[in-house]
């Protein structure tokens, strides 16, 4: 009888334990990329249409700021919008040919047709959720250039007031 009671209690305890689950939309690297595409409302456009829009320098409209920011592991503030936009552009231009390789808590995303010398987009697993690491995904020169554009825009804004 004691054995049955002990086993029953153990099973109840196990059943009541909650697992750390990733928030919906971040349970895998591909789910995180899909979330980024949803933030821009481009999940249903083709890769050719995305490339056409990029080549024409058409703007992609960010539709969900909160979802956008939550896609990144190291989001620090408004100055990171340029980095996020760069990553988005890289991913959407190759959306139908992305290759994802996962090793432990890190994933690398590349376009199948991309040169191996191109820097991959890096995702890291944090508390069960896969997030894009901006600083590992954006090459240092590009990152510095985007930050400089941000600083100039803020300076121009302040001077205009």
Order of alpha helices (4+ residues) and beta strands (2+ residues): alpha-alpha-alpha-alpha-alpha-beta-beta-beta-beta-alpha-alpha
